[in-house]
Amino acid sequence: MVELHVHLDGAIRLETILDVAKKRGIQLEAETLVDLTKLCTMEEPATLTEFLSKFNHYMHVIAGDRDAIKRIAYEFVETKAKEGVVYVEVRYSPHFLANCSVTPISWNQKEGDLTPDEVVSLVNQGLSEGEKDFNITVRSILCCMRHMPDWSMDVVELCKKYRNDGVVAMDLAGDESLNCQAYPGHRRAYEEAVRSGIHRTVHAGEVGPPAVVREAVEILKAERIGHGYHTIEDEALYKQLLKDHMHFEVCPISSKLTGACDPDFTKHPLIRFKEDQANYSLNTDDPLIFNSTLDSDYRTVKKYMGFTEEEFKRVNINSANSSFLPEKEKEKLLKRLYEAYGMMENTGF
Ligand SMILES: O=c1[nH]cnc2c1ncn2[C@H]1C[C@H](O)[C@@H](CO)O1
Protein backbone atom coordinates (compact mmCIF):
# COMPACT_ATOMS: atom_id res chain seq x y z
CA MET A 1 0.00 0.00 0.00
CA VAL A 2 0.95 3.62 -0.57
CA GLU A 3 -0.05 6.33 1.89
CA LEU A 4 0.20 10.03 1.05
CA HIS A 5 -1.66 11.84 3.82
CA VAL A 6 -0.69 11.13 7.42
CA HIS A 7 0.41 13.57 10.11
CA LEU A 8 3.47 12.52 12.12
CA ASP A 9 2.13 14.32 15.20
CA GLY A 10 -1.20 12.58 14.70
CA ALA A 11 0.47 9.18 14.49
CA ILE A 12 2.43 8.97 17.76
CA ARG A 13 2.11 5.86 19.93
CA LEU A 14 0.24 6.50 23.17
CA GLU A 15 2.81 4.32 24.97
CA THR A 16 5.55 6.65 23.74
CA ILE A 17 3.70 9.71 25.04
CA LEU A 18 3.41 8.09 28.47
CA ASP A 19 7.02 6.97 28.45
CA VAL A 20 8.46 10.34 27.36
CA ALA A 21 6.27 12.20 29.87
CA LYS A 22 7.66 9.97 32.63
CA LYS A 23 11.26 10.45 31.49
CA ARG A 24 10.87 14.23 31.25
CA GLY A 25 8.87 14.53 34.46
CA ILE A 26 5.94 16.08 32.60
CA GLN A 27 2.51 15.88 34.18
CA LEU A 28 -0.19 14.48 31.88
CA GLU A 29 -3.94 14.79 32.41
CA ALA A 30 -4.07 10.98 32.24
CA GLU A 31 -1.62 8.56 33.80
CA THR A 32 -2.65 5.21 32.39
CA LEU A 33 -2.88 3.97 28.82
CA VAL A 34 -6.63 3.51 29.18
CA ASP A 35 -7.15 7.06 30.43
CA LEU A 36 -4.79 8.56 27.87
CA THR A 37 -6.64 6.71 25.11
CA LYS A 38 -9.92 8.22 26.31
CA LEU A 39 -8.37 11.68 26.44
CA CYS A 40 -6.62 11.69 23.05
CA THR A 41 -8.85 9.62 20.79
CA MET A 42 -12.30 10.19 19.28
CA GLU A 43 -15.08 7.67 18.85
CA GLU A 44 -18.00 9.83 17.81
CA PRO A 45 -18.21 12.45 15.05
CA ALA A 46 -17.36 15.95 16.28
CA THR A 47 -16.00 19.09 14.62
CA LEU A 48 -12.61 19.91 13.12
CA THR A 49 -12.04 22.38 15.96
CA GLU A 50 -12.75 19.74 18.60
CA PHE A 51 -10.49 17.36 16.74
CA LEU A 52 -7.64 19.88 16.54
CA SER A 53 -7.95 20.47 20.31
CA LYS A 54 -6.86 16.84 20.90
CA PHE A 55 -3.28 17.81 20.05
CA ASN A 56 -3.23 20.04 23.16
CA HIS A 57 -3.30 16.96 25.37
CA TYR A 58 0.06 15.58 24.28
CA MET A 59 2.10 17.81 21.97
CA HIS A 60 3.90 19.48 24.91
CA VAL A 61 5.33 16.06 25.85
CA ILE A 62 7.12 15.55 22.53
CA ALA A 63 7.85 19.13 21.44
CA GLY A 64 11.27 20.49 22.35
CA ASP A 65 12.76 17.04 23.07
CA ARG A 66 15.37 15.83 20.60
CA ASP A 67 15.21 12.14 21.54
CA ALA A 68 11.43 12.09 21.53
CA ILE A 69 11.20 13.69 18.08
CA LYS A 70 13.66 11.26 16.55
CA ARG A 71 11.89 8.40 18.31
CA ILE A 72 8.39 9.22 17.03
CA ALA A 73 9.76 9.42 13.48
CA TYR A 74 11.52 6.05 13.80
CA GLU A 75 8.52 4.36 15.42
CA PHE A 76 6.23 5.79 12.75
CA VAL A 77 8.21 3.93 10.08
CA GLU A 78 8.03 0.71 12.08
CA THR A 79 4.25 1.05 12.43
CA LYS A 80 3.77 1.70 8.71
CA ALA A 81 6.00 -1.21 7.71
CA LYS A 82 3.91 -3.50 9.93
CA GLU A 83 0.75 -2.22 8.23
CA GLY A 84 2.13 -3.33 4.87
CA VAL A 85 2.89 0.14 3.53
CA VAL A 86 5.73 0.24 0.99
CA TYR A 87 5.83 4.00 0.45
CA VAL A 88 4.58 6.77 2.72
CA GLU A 89 4.73 10.57 2.73
CA VAL A 90 4.44 11.79 6.30
CA ARG A 91 3.73 15.42 7.21
CA TYR A 92 4.18 17.69 10.22
CA SER A 93 4.79 21.29 11.23
CA PRO A 94 8.46 21.78 12.26
CA HIS A 95 7.39 24.91 14.15
CA PHE A 96 4.99 22.97 16.38
CA LEU A 97 7.83 20.75 17.62
CA ALA A 98 10.39 23.54 18.18
CA ASN A 99 10.92 25.73 21.22
CA CYS A 100 13.19 28.42 19.81
CA SER A 101 13.38 30.62 16.68
CA VAL A 102 9.60 30.42 16.48
CA THR A 103 6.94 32.94 17.50
CA PRO A 104 4.85 32.11 19.36
CA ILE A 105 6.34 29.02 21.02
CA SER A 106 3.56 26.38 20.96
CA TRP A 107 2.00 24.24 23.69
CA ASN A 108 3.03 26.54 26.57
CA GLN A 109 6.63 25.39 26.33
CA LYS A 110 9.40 27.42 27.93
CA GLU A 111 11.93 28.79 25.46
CA GLY A 112 14.72 26.27 24.74
CA ASP A 113 17.29 25.75 21.99
CA LEU A 114 15.50 23.50 19.49
CA THR A 115 14.83 25.31 16.21
CA PRO A 116 12.37 24.27 13.46
CA ASP A 117 15.43 23.61 11.28
CA GLU A 118 16.88 21.11 13.78
CA VAL A 119 13.44 19.49 14.17
CA VAL A 120 13.49 18.68 10.44
CA SER A 121 16.97 17.25 10.75
CA LEU A 122 15.93 15.05 13.71
CA VAL A 123 12.80 13.78 11.97
CA ASN A 124 14.89 13.02 8.88
CA GLN A 125 17.32 10.98 11.00
CA GLY A 126 14.50 8.99 12.63
CA LEU A 127 12.81 8.35 9.29
CA SER A 128 15.95 7.29 7.48
CA GLU A 129 17.04 4.94 10.28
CA GLY A 130 13.52 3.48 10.13
CA GLU A 131 13.75 3.11 6.35
CA LYS A 132 16.92 1.06 6.72
CA ASP A 133 15.63 -1.11 9.55
CA PHE A 134 12.13 -1.75 8.17
CA ASN A 135 12.79 -1.73 4.43
CA ILE A 136 10.16 0.74 3.25
CA THR A 137 10.48 4.13 1.55
CA VAL A 138 9.52 7.23 3.52
CA ARG A 139 9.49 10.87 2.48
CA SER A 140 8.23 13.92 4.37
CA ILE A 141 6.07 16.97 3.75
CA LEU A 142 6.45 20.13 5.83
CA CYS A 143 3.23 21.84 6.91
CA CYS A 144 2.41 25.52 7.02
CA MET A 145 -0.40 26.21 9.47
CA ARG A 146 -3.44 28.28 8.42
CA HIS A 147 -3.38 30.43 11.56
CA MET A 148 0.39 31.08 11.39
CA PRO A 149 1.13 32.79 8.05
CA ASP A 150 4.40 34.18 9.40
CA TRP A 151 5.85 30.66 9.56
CA SER A 152 5.14 29.81 5.93
CA MET A 153 8.17 31.40 4.29
CA ASP A 154 10.35 29.53 6.80
CA VAL A 155 8.61 26.29 5.80
CA VAL A 156 9.37 26.70 2.10
CA GLU A 157 12.99 27.56 2.90
CA LEU A 158 13.24 24.35 4.98
CA CYS A 159 11.75 22.39 2.08
CA LYS A 160 14.47 23.82 -0.16
CA LYS A 161 17.26 23.14 2.34
CA TYR A 162 16.22 19.53 2.95
CA ARG A 163 15.00 18.61 -0.53
CA ASN A 164 17.85 16.12 -0.91
CA ASP A 165 17.28 14.72 2.54
CA GLY A 166 13.80 13.25 2.25
CA VAL A 167 11.59 16.37 2.22
CA VAL A 168 9.47 16.29 -0.93
CA ALA A 169 6.75 18.93 -0.57
CA MET A 170 4.92 21.52 1.47
CA ASP A 171 1.38 21.52 2.81
CA LEU A 172 -1.02 23.97 4.40
CA ALA A 173 -2.93 22.45 7.34
CA GLY A 174 -5.15 23.62 10.19
CA ASP A 175 -8.42 25.49 10.25
CA GLU A 176 -9.42 26.20 6.65
CA SER A 177 -11.95 28.86 7.55
CA LEU A 178 -8.88 31.15 7.57
CA ASN A 179 -8.52 31.84 3.87
CA CYS A 180 -5.48 33.12 2.03
CA GLN A 181 -6.89 36.47 1.06
CA ALA A 182 -6.78 37.35 4.72
CA TYR A 183 -3.39 35.63 5.12
CA PRO A 184 -1.08 36.60 2.24
CA GLY A 185 1.93 34.94 3.94
CA HIS A 186 0.80 31.57 2.65
CA ARG A 187 0.35 32.83 -0.90
CA ARG A 188 3.87 34.29 -0.94
CA ALA A 189 5.34 31.04 0.40
CA TYR A 190 3.51 28.97 -2.21
CA GLU A 191 4.73 31.34 -4.94
CA GLU A 192 8.27 30.72 -3.73
CA ALA A 193 7.59 26.97 -3.77
CA VAL A 194 6.50 27.18 -7.42
CA ARG A 195 9.61 29.23 -8.27
CA SER A 196 11.91 26.73 -6.56
CA GLY A 197 10.23 23.56 -7.82
CA ILE A 198 8.93 22.46 -4.41
CA HIS A 199 5.85 20.23 -4.70
CA ARG A 200 2.61 21.48 -3.14
CA THR A 201 -0.43 20.02 -1.46
CA VAL A 202 -3.09 21.94 0.48
CA HIS A 203 -5.79 20.91 2.97
CA ALA A 204 -8.93 22.19 1.27
CA GLY A 205 -12.60 21.25 1.04
CA GLU A 206 -12.28 19.05 4.12
CA VAL A 207 -14.81 21.01 6.15
CA GLY A 208 -14.61 24.17 4.03
CA PRO A 209 -16.54 24.99 0.85
CA PRO A 210 -15.41 24.39 -2.77
CA ALA A 211 -14.11 27.98 -2.86
CA VAL A 212 -11.21 26.91 -0.61
CA VAL A 213 -10.36 24.16 -3.11
CA ARG A 214 -10.51 26.64 -5.97
CA GLU A 215 -8.17 28.96 -4.07
CA ALA A 216 -5.78 26.07 -3.37
CA VAL A 217 -5.62 25.16 -7.06
CA GLU A 218 -5.74 28.58 -8.68
CA ILE A 219 -3.80 30.73 -6.20
CA LEU A 220 -1.57 28.32 -4.30
CA LYS A 221 -1.02 26.08 -7.35
CA ALA A 222 -1.66 22.93 -5.35
CA GLU A 223 -0.75 19.73 -7.20
CA ARG A 224 -2.79 17.61 -4.76
CA ILE A 225 -5.72 18.39 -2.49
CA GLY A 226 -5.80 17.23 1.11
CA HIS A 227 -9.30 15.73 1.59
CA GLY A 228 -11.29 17.81 -0.94
CA TYR A 229 -14.66 16.19 -0.15
CA HIS A 230 -16.68 19.37 -0.60
CA THR A 231 -15.35 19.89 -4.14
CA ILE A 232 -18.31 17.90 -5.44
CA GLU A 233 -20.67 20.68 -4.31
CA ASP A 234 -19.33 22.77 -7.21
CA GLU A 235 -20.00 20.60 -10.25
CA ALA A 236 -18.00 22.79 -12.66
CA LEU A 237 -14.94 22.84 -10.41
CA TYR A 238 -15.19 19.10 -9.77
CA LYS A 239 -15.46 18.33 -13.52
CA GLN A 240 -12.46 20.54 -14.20
CA LEU A 241 -10.37 18.81 -11.52
CA LEU A 242 -11.41 15.38 -12.82
CA LYS A 243 -10.26 16.45 -16.28
CA ASP A 244 -6.95 17.68 -14.85
CA HIS A 245 -6.47 14.37 -12.95
CA MET A 246 -6.17 16.30 -9.69
CA HIS A 247 -5.26 13.97 -6.85
CA PHE A 248 -7.49 13.93 -3.75
CA GLU A 249 -5.94 12.65 -0.54
CA VAL A 250 -9.00 10.97 0.98
CA CYS A 251 -9.08 9.96 4.67
CA PRO A 252 -12.29 7.97 5.23
CA ILE A 253 -12.41 7.44 9.02
CA SER A 254 -11.02 10.92 9.62
CA SER A 255 -13.75 12.46 7.46
CA LYS A 256 -16.44 10.96 9.68
CA LEU A 257 -14.90 11.83 13.04
CA THR A 258 -13.95 15.43 12.17
CA GLY A 259 -17.52 16.05 11.00
CA ALA A 260 -16.17 16.77 7.50
CA CYS A 261 -18.71 14.39 5.92
CA ASP A 262 -22.05 12.82 6.71
CA PRO A 263 -21.36 10.05 9.26
CA ASP A 264 -23.40 7.71 7.05
CA PHE A 265 -20.59 6.26 4.91
CA THR A 266 -23.07 5.21 2.24
CA LYS A 267 -23.50 8.93 1.43
CA HIS A 268 -19.79 9.67 1.28
CA PRO A 269 -18.29 11.80 -1.53
CA LEU A 270 -15.70 9.04 -1.96
CA ILE A 271 -18.44 6.97 -3.62
CA ARG A 272 -18.74 9.66 -6.27
CA PHE A 273 -14.94 9.74 -6.65
CA LYS A 274 -14.96 5.98 -7.14
CA GLU A 275 -17.80 6.01 -9.66
CA ASP A 276 -16.02 8.73 -11.63
CA GLN A 277 -12.71 6.84 -11.41
CA ALA A 278 -11.16 9.98 -9.97
CA ASN A 279 -7.51 10.14 -8.94
CA TYR A 280 -7.38 9.66 -5.17
CA SER A 281 -5.55 7.87 -2.36
CA LEU A 282 -6.81 6.27 0.87
CA ASN A 283 -5.12 7.49 4.04
CA THR A 284 -5.31 7.46 7.84
CA ASP A 285 -4.62 11.19 8.49
CA ASP A 286 -4.21 10.98 12.30
CA PRO A 287 -4.34 7.34 13.42
CA LEU A 288 -3.50 8.19 17.03
CA ILE A 289 -6.58 10.38 17.41
CA PHE A 290 -8.91 8.23 15.30
CA ASN A 291 -7.65 5.03 16.93
CA SER A 292 -7.27 3.62 13.43
CA THR A 293 -4.86 1.89 11.04
CA LEU A 294 -4.63 1.98 7.26
CA ASP A 295 -6.22 -1.43 7.34
CA SER A 296 -9.27 -0.15 9.24
CA ASP A 297 -9.71 2.60 6.63
CA TYR A 298 -9.56 0.01 3.84
CA ARG A 299 -12.01 -2.25 5.69
CA THR A 300 -14.38 0.68 6.16
CA VAL A 301 -14.59 1.52 2.47
CA LYS A 302 -14.88 -2.14 1.55
CA LYS A 303 -17.75 -2.64 3.97
CA TYR A 304 -19.74 0.54 3.36
CA MET A 305 -18.76 1.75 -0.11
CA GLY A 306 -18.40 -1.42 -2.16
CA PHE A 307 -14.67 -1.21 -2.72
CA THR A 308 -13.17 -4.17 -4.59
CA GLU A 309 -9.60 -5.48 -4.82
CA GLU A 310 -9.45 -4.05 -8.36
CA GLU A 311 -10.29 -0.58 -7.07
CA PHE A 312 -7.71 -0.89 -4.26
CA LYS A 313 -5.07 -1.69 -6.87
CA ARG A 314 -6.13 1.25 -9.04
CA VAL A 315 -6.05 3.53 -5.98
CA ASN A 316 -2.52 2.49 -5.04
CA ILE A 317 -1.21 2.85 -8.57
CA ASN A 318 -2.77 6.31 -8.78
CA SER A 319 -1.25 7.12 -5.39
CA ALA A 320 2.22 6.10 -6.54
CA ASN A 321 1.76 8.13 -9.74
CA SER A 322 0.69 11.17 -7.70
CA SER A 323 3.45 10.81 -5.14
CA PHE A 324 6.02 13.58 -4.92
CA LEU A 325 8.91 11.24 -5.72
CA PRO A 326 11.24 12.16 -8.58
CA GLU A 327 10.39 10.31 -11.84
CA LYS A 328 13.04 7.59 -11.56
CA GLU A 329 12.06 6.67 -7.99
CA LYS A 330 8.39 6.81 -8.92
CA GLU A 331 9.00 4.29 -11.69
CA LYS A 332 10.70 1.98 -9.22
CA LEU A 333 7.78 2.22 -6.82
CA LEU A 334 5.29 1.56 -9.63
CA LYS A 335 7.28 -1.47 -10.71
CA ARG A 336 7.16 -2.80 -7.12
CA LEU A 337 3.37 -2.38 -7.12
CA TYR A 338 2.84 -3.93 -10.54
CA GLU A 339 4.86 -6.93 -9.45
CA ALA A 340 2.98 -7.27 -6.16
CA TYR A 341 -0.35 -7.05 -8.02
CA GLY A 342 0.76 -9.54 -10.66
CA MET A 343 0.19 -6.96 -13.40
CA MET A 344 2.14 -6.12 -16.53
CA GLU A 345 3.64 -2.65 -16.37
CA ASN A 346 1.58 -1.32 -19.24
CA THR A 347 -1.75 -2.42 -17.81
CA GLY A 348 -2.05 0.67 -15.62
CA PHE A 349 -5.36 2.45 -15.35
O1 LIG B 1 -7.39 16.68 9.11
C1 LIG B 1 -6.74 17.71 9.39
N1 LIG B 1 -7.14 18.91 8.93
C2 LIG B 1 -6.47 20.05 9.20
N2 LIG B 1 -5.37 20.08 9.96
C3 LIG B 1 -4.94 18.92 10.48
C4 LIG B 1 -5.58 17.70 10.22
N3 LIG B 1 -4.90 16.73 10.86
C5 LIG B 1 -3.88 17.32 11.50
N4 LIG B 1 -3.89 18.65 11.27
C6 LIG B 1 -2.99 19.66 11.80
C7 LIG B 1 -2.65 19.44 13.26
C8 LIG B 1 -1.21 19.08 13.26
O2 LIG B 1 -0.53 19.54 14.41
C9 LIG B 1 -0.70 19.78 12.03
C10 LIG B 1 0.61 19.31 11.47
O3 LIG B 1 0.72 17.95 11.35
O4 LIG B 1 -1.75 19.59 11.10
The ligand as an SDF file (V2000), in Angstrom:
LIG
                    3D

 18 20  0  0  0  0  0  0  0  0999 V2000
   -7.3870   16.6770    9.1090 O   0  0  0  0  0  0  0  0  0  0  0  0
   -6.7420   17.7100    9.3950 C   0  0  0  0  0  0  0  0  0  0  0  0
   -7.1400   18.9080    8.9280 N   0  0  0  0  0  0  0  0  0  0  0  0
   -6.4660   20.0550    9.2040 C   0  0  0  0  0  0  0  0  0  0  0  0
   -5.3660   20.0790    9.9640 N   0  0  0  0  0  0  0  0  0  0  0  0
   -4.9370   18.9200   10.4790 C   0  0  0  0  0  0  0  0  0  0  0  0
   -5.5790   17.6990   10.2170 C   0  0  0  0  0  0  0  0  0  0  0  0
   -4.8980   16.7320   10.8550 N   0  0  0  0  0  0  0  0  0  0  0  0
   -3.8810   17.3220   11.4970 C   0  0  0  0  0  0  0  0  0  0  0  0
   -3.8930   18.6460   11.2720 N   0  0  0  0  0  0  0  0  0  0  0  0
   -2.9880   19.6610   11.7970 C   0  0  0  0  0  0  0  0  0  0  0  0
   -2.6460   19.4410   13.2590 C   0  0  0  0  0  0  0  0  0  0  0  0
   -1.2080   19.0820   13.2610 C   0  0  0  0  0  0  0  0  0  0  0  0
   -0.5340   19.5360   14.4120 O   0  0  0  0  0  0  0  0  0  0  0  0
   -0.7000   19.7750   12.0270 C   0  0  0  0  0  0  0  0  0  0  0  0
    0.6150   19.3130   11.4730 C   0  0  0  0  0  0  0  0  0  0  0  0
    0.7190   17.9460   11.3490 O   0  0  0  0  0  0  0  0  0  0  0  0
   -1.7450   19.5850   11.1040 O   0  0  0  0  0  0  0  0  0  0  0  0
  1  2  2  0
  2  3  1  0
  2  7  1  0
  3  4  1  0
  4  5  2  0
  5  6  1  0
  6  7  2  0
  6 10  1  0
  7  8  1  0
  8  9  2  0
  9 10  1  0
 10 11  1  0
 11 12  1  0
 11 18  1  0
 12 13  1  0
 13 14  1  0
 13 15  1  0
 15 16  1  0
 15 18  1  0
 16 17  1  0
M  END
$$$$
